[in-house]
Amino acid sequence: MATLATTSSTLWRQRLGKLGAALALAILGASVLLRLATELTPEAHSVLPPALEQATRWLHRICASTVALLALGVVLRYRLDRATGTAQLQPTLWIVATTVLLALIGPLTPGYRVAAITVLNVSLGVLLLMAFWWLRESAASDGAQRGPMGGLARGTLIAFIAHIATGAGASACQMLGLHWPVWLHLASAVLCLALLAALLIEKRRSGARAQAGKRLEYLLFTQLALGAVLLWLEQRPLGLSFAHAMLTPFLAMALVSLIQRDAPGAAPR
């Protein structure tokens, strides 16, 4: 009976994690598209067709409202799972915290005239996605059996989030006519790339599953290629900039998968 309850709990957390990650991805996509398609000359206006702009805004609102409800569901699932010892406290806390913070800064986002708000919006959006994916990936084994995250993995996650923040800052500042933050983004890319390479080598030596590592390598190579092209171009096409920005969430999920699937106590997939 206890085994059936544990299996049911695992399936529910995997479903909540998948659905939450899909919603967070949709929120990020809508937010990025609206921001990249906005011009400040001098008032903010979108270059998107009115119908597409309106549909994107509605998608963002619906998904954001649904994520708030889903966060409540995650909390309820955590309370139910405490009796079986399979509850996942850390991803639950991150999901709730990022959802609340995104709701608080949401009214400050339109207009894109405060770069710090854009940085917070993007960084917290990716953290929300990672937290849901973390819940999904860690659901296959009891969180109490897992060892602490290694120093290299923790440092790579921090550097990755910092790189995302500098990217959002560079994009926001370019809208305001400031171009120097892009060099800060490039510097953070070098550090992030070095740590990702070290983490991939460490996981490979420890016998980590190859699928998550290969996916991360492919995404990383594509992201670097797109970034180099965008740096070389004077006029950046909207589609190319959107593709570069949206590869980041997939990189985030691949990184979480790589870390979680080789965590001490992780069950085979």
Buried (B, 14 or more C-beta within 10 A) or exposed (E): EEEEBBEBBBEBBBBBBBBBBEBBBBBBBBBBBBBBBBEEEEEEEBEBEEEEBEEBBEBBEBBBEBBBEBBEBBBEBBEBBEEBEBBBEBBBBBBBBBBEBBBEBBEBBEEBEBBEBBBBBBBBBBBBBBBBBBBBBBBBBBBEEBEEBBEBBEBBBEBBBBBBBBBBBBBBBBBEEEEEBBEBBBEBBEBBBEBBEEBBEBBEEEEBBEEBBEBBBEBBEBBEEBBEEBEEEEEBEEEEBBBBBBBBBBBBBBBBBBBBBBBEEBEEE
